[in-house]
Amino acid sequence: MTRLRDARRAWHALPVVLRDLPLGALFLAMLFVPGLRGHGTELGDLPTRPFDALAALAVAPECLALVLRRRRPEVSLALVACGFALDQLRGYHSAAGTALPLVLISAGSHLARHRRATVALLTAAYLPLSVALARLGSGAETPTDYASFYLVLALAWGAGAWLRSDRAAEAARRETVAGEARAAERARIARELHDVVTHHVTAMVVQAEAARYLTAAPERLEQSLTAVSDTGRLAIADLRHLLDLLNPDHGTGHGTGHGTGHSTGHGHGHGAGDGTGAVRVPEPRTPVVGRILTLVEQTRRAGQPVDFTERGTPPEQAGSADLVAYRVVQESLTNALKYARGSRTSVRIQYGEGGITVEVSTDGTGARDTASVTTGGGRGLAGLRERVDVLDGDFSAGRGPDGGFTVRARIPVGAAS
């Protein structure tokens, strides 16, 4: 099978003229088969004439023009048509005459320009040929016979035209599928960028704003600035991870940031520095639910009070559910920092046989503009809903009677990964 596939690939790699050469050679070889002489296509009931010097001018174009039937279909059709006309008018009735329907199919399929003009020209040329054959022949052929042969030729052209339209429809379908795939991939990249960048940048903004009020407390100011620096490194590491997924052939190498000499313990498993001034990015790993606590701790360092509850036993094989759960918590905590800063926030993770249930809520006590979570751009929540829907889960997000905001997702375990 492997050799057959390799041979097929090598064959299709050849120029189309070389691939059509055996067909022309076959028709040429048929001329030397004694049993086929005088038994080819016969139109006009002329007596069969033995091959003479003019026979070469008739049969050679009919055979050799097949080499050009896909590369130059208009040239191939003209040569075969002229050869066929001379073949019939001289009465050779060679087997090469059967090349006319074949080249009509090829022309109908591959001819790109002046298709209507070509059909009109062939029809106009067929009329005087029929009249000449009727006068030279014995009169046994009737107008119906000539019309029937024309219909056969028209069907051959129609078959080629159908092949052309079918090929165009298939190309259009593939382009549509490719366009939809590109659009879906762009949407997926946009979701990933939103999830990765928004969370870290929001935390950095909150931490930087808080640092402005700590100038009188150097120790707390240093802690706040360190948190901003660590969060920035996490953002860089996550962006590198995402870029590596988009461009896996790109060389790895080291980053250009400044290290702090300690690891941040981020849920993705990225190291923040090695004390040498270079950011080390180990092998990227998919975040799992067990590391959601890292997000909680990072949010707490940004000044948001967060309670974390985890119940049940995490599944060993969660498919894509663990990543989706991670994104739900990440986006919800980001929104809590942006729209409900200072509100008591709770994160609840429940593992069960049916899947993973995630609930993130704020009580609204310190909310600035909770409604803007749903009235803003909505890319984050819409992206979460899409992620959960892909895994056939349930997702809801909305305000409660106390003015708080709750995001709840039930994610089946073992869904498509």
N, C-alpha and C positions, 0 to 999 in steps of 0.2 A: 504493500500500500504506500509506503514511504517513497519507494522508487517511482511508483506511478504518479504520485503527487508532484514529485520533483520533475518528472518528465513533462507533466502537464504545465507546470509553471514555466519550464524552459521553452515549451512550445508557444505559450501565450506571450512570452517575452520577445519572440521574434517579430520583425516587422510584418505588417499585415500582408504586404505583397508576397513575401516568402511563404506565408501560410496559405495563400491562395494559389501558389505555383503548382502544387500537386494536382489541384482540380483541373487547371488548364492542361497539364501534362496528361491527365487521364483522358480528357476529350480528344487530345491529339493522338493518343495511342489507339483509341477506338477506331480511328480512320484506317488503321492497318489490319483490323480484324476482318477477314474475308466475309464472314457471315453477316456483318453489319453494313457492308457496302451496298448502296442503293436501297437500304431499308430504313433510312432516317425519316425526318419530317418531310411530308410531301404535300404541297399546296399547289393547286392548279392543274393536276392530272397531266403533267408533261411527261413524255417518255424519259426513262432514266438514261443518263448519258455517262459513259465511263469518264474517269478522271483524266483530265488533260492538263496543259500548262496553266490554263486559267483557274483550274480547281484550287491551286494554292492560294490565289487571291481571295477565294471564297472561304475556304475552311481555316486558313491560318488566322485571320482576324477573329473568327468565331471561337477558336480555341485559346489563343494567346491573350485575347482581351479579357479573359476571365481572371487573369492575374491582377487586373486593375478594378475589379468589380466593386471593391469596398474603398480602395484608396482614391480612385478617380471614376466614380460610377457613370458620369456623363460621357467620358471617353470610351469606357467599356461598352456602354449601351450603343453608342454610335457605330463603333467598329463591328459589333455583333450584328446589328441591324443591317448594315451594309453588306456584310458577309452573307447573312441569311437571304437577302434579296437576290444577290448574285447566284447563290446556291440554288434557289428555286427557279430563277429565270433560265439558268443553264441546264437545269434538270439533273444536277448531281445527286440530290436527295441524300446528302451525307448525314451521318450520325451527329455531326457537329451542330446541325440545325436545332437540336434539342437544347442548346445553350441559350436560345432566345428567352424562353420562359424563365430560366434561372437568373439570367442577367436582369430581367425585368423585376423580379422579386428583390434582387440586390439594389437596383436603382430606386425602387419604391421605398426601400428601407433606409438607404444611405444618402440618397441625393438630397442636398440641403437647399439648393437655390433653383429657381425657375422650374419648379415642379409642374405647374399648370402649362407652362409653355412647352415643356418636354412632352407632356401627354398630347397636347394639340398638334405638335410637330409630327409625332409618331402616327397619330391618326390621319393627318394629312398625307403622310408618305405611304400609308397602307392602302389608301384608295387607288392611286395610280398603279401600285404593284398588283392589286387585285384585278384591275382592268387589263393590265398587260398579261397576266397569267391566264385570264379568261380568253383572251384573243389567241395566245400561243397554244393553249391546251386543246384537248379534244372536245371540250364543251360538256364533259360529264359533271364538272363542278358547278353547283348552282350558287346564286347569291346567298342563299341560306348557309351554305357550307363556308363561304368566306366570312359571313357574319358570325358564325359559330366559332371559327378560329380566332376572330378578333375578340370575341367574348372570353376565350381562354386566355389570350394575352392580357386583357383587361383584368381578369381575375388574378393573374400573376402579379400585376402591378398593385392591385388592391391588397393582396396578401402582404406584399412588402410595405405598403402604407400602413397596414394594421400593425405590423411589427414595429414600425417607426413610432407610431402613436403609443403603443404599449411600452416601448422603451422610454419614451418621454414621460409617460405617466409614472413609471417606476422611478425615474430620476427625480421627478417632482416629489414623489412620496418620500424618497430618501432625504431630499433636501428639507422637507417639512419635518421629518423625524430628527434630522441633525439640528435644525433650528430650535425645535422644542428641547432637545437635549442640551444645547448651548444655553438656552434661556433658563432651564432648570439648574444647570451648573452655575450660572451667574447668580441665580437666587440663592443657591446653597452657599456660595462664596460670600455673598452679602450677609447671610445669616451668621456665618462663622465670624466674619469681621465684626459684625455688630456685637455678637456675644463676647468675643475676646477683647475688643478694644473698649467698648462702652463701660464694662465693669471696672477695668483697671483705671481708665481715665477718670471716671466718676470718683473712685476712691482717692485718686491723687488730688483731684480738685478739692474734695472735702477736707483732706488732710492738710493741703496747702492753705486753705482758708482758715483752718483752725490754728495753724502755726503762726498766723499774724497776731494772734492774741496771746501768745506764749513768750513774748520777748522778755518778760520779767521772770520767767521760770526757765533758765537755760537747760536744765535736765529734761524737762518735758518738751521743750523746743527741739532738742537734739533727737529725742525719741520720735517726735512727729516728722521731722525731716528725714530721719532714717526710714520711717514707714513709707514716706513718699518715694524715696530712692529705691527701696525694695520693691514697691509696687510697680515703679517704672521698669525695673529689670524683669519683673514677671511679664509685663506687657511686651517687652522686647522678645523674651523667650517664647511667649505664645505666638507672636507674629512670625518669628522664625519657624516655629513648628508648622504654622499654617502655610507659609511660603514653601517649606520643604514638601508639604503635601501637594501643593500646586505645581511645583517644579522639582520632582524627585531626582532628576539628573544633575541638579546643581550641587557643586562640591560643598562639603560640610564646613570644616574649618572652625575657627574661633570667632567670637564676637569682638566688638570694639569698645564695649562699655567698661566702666570702672568697677572692680569688685570690692566687696566689703570684708571678704575673708570668712564669710559664713554662708550657710545654706538657708534659704527662706522657708523650706518645707512646703513649697507650693504643691497643690494637688496634682499638677501635671508631672511632677517629678523633675522639674528643671532646677539645676543649681544656679545660685545667684552670683557666685564669685569664688575665686580660689586664693585671694590675697595678692595676686600678681598683676591685677589691673585688667584681666580679661574675663569676660563672662563665659562661663562654661555651660554648654547646652548638651546634656547627655541625650541618650536615645529617647525620642519623644514617646510618651506612653499615653494611652487614652485615660482620661480621668474617670475614676470610679466613685460610686456613692460613698464608700467608706472614707473618702478624702474630702467630702463636702465640708467637714469641720474646718478645713483650711480656709474655705470661703467665709465661714462664720467668723473665724478669728480675724481675718483681714478686715471684715466689715466692722467688727468691734473696735479694732485699732483706728478705724476712721471715725469713731465716735458714735456709732449706732448700737444701742443696747439690743442684743440678740440672744434669745433662748434657743437651745438646740436639743431636740429630742429624737432619739433613734430607737426603734423597737423592732424586734424580730431578728432573724438571721439573714444576712445578705446572701443571695444565691451565688453559687460558684460560677455558673454560666448565665449571664444576664443578657447576652446579645447586645443590642444597641440601647437597651433600657437604662443602663447605668449612665451612659453619656447624656441621654435625654434628661434624666433626673438631675444630673449635674447642671445642665444648661437651664433647667427650670429654676433651680435654686439660685444660680448665678444671676439670671436676668431679674428675678424677684428681689434679690438683695440690692441689685443696682437701682431698681426703681424705688426701693425703700430709701436709699441714700439720696436719690434725686428729688423725690416727691414727698417723702414722709420722714425727713431727717429728725432724729430725736425721738420718734415714736418707738414704743416697745414692739419689737419684731420677734416673731417665733418661727422656727423652722422645725417641721415634724416630718420624719421619714419613717414609713411603716412598710416592713417587708412581709409579704404573705404569699400564699400559693398562687393567687391570681396575678401577682406582679408587685410593683413598687408604687406606693402612694406617697406623693409629695405635697405638702401644704405649707405655704409661706404666707404669713399674715401680719399686718400692722394694726395696732389698736387705735390709731388716729389721734393720739394725744398730742403729738408734736408735728402733725402733718402740715405742710405748707400748702400743697395743692394736689391732693390725692386724685381729684377728678382728671387732672391732665394726663394721668397714666393711660386713660382710655380715650381721651380727646386729642392727644398729641399724634405724632407720626404713626405710632402703633406697630412699628416694624418688629420690636422685640417680642411683644405678646403674640402678634400674628405669626412670627417665626416659631414661637413655642407651640402654638396650636398646630401648625403644619407638622412639626417634629412628632408631636404626640399622635396626630391623626395617621401619620405614616405607619405607626406601630399599632394602629387600631385601639388606641387608648382613649381616655376621656380627659377633657381639659375645660376648666372654667376659670374666669377671673372677673372680679367685680367688687364693688364697695359693699360694706356691711352696714347695719343700722347705726353702729357707733361711729361711723365716719372713717373706719379703717378700710383696708384693702386686702383681699385674700386671693391668692392664686393656688389652685388645687389641680393636681394631675394624677391620674391613675394610668400607670404604664405597664402593659403586659410584659412579663419576663420571657426571654427566649424568642422574641420577635426578630424580624429580619435584621441582620447585622450588616 
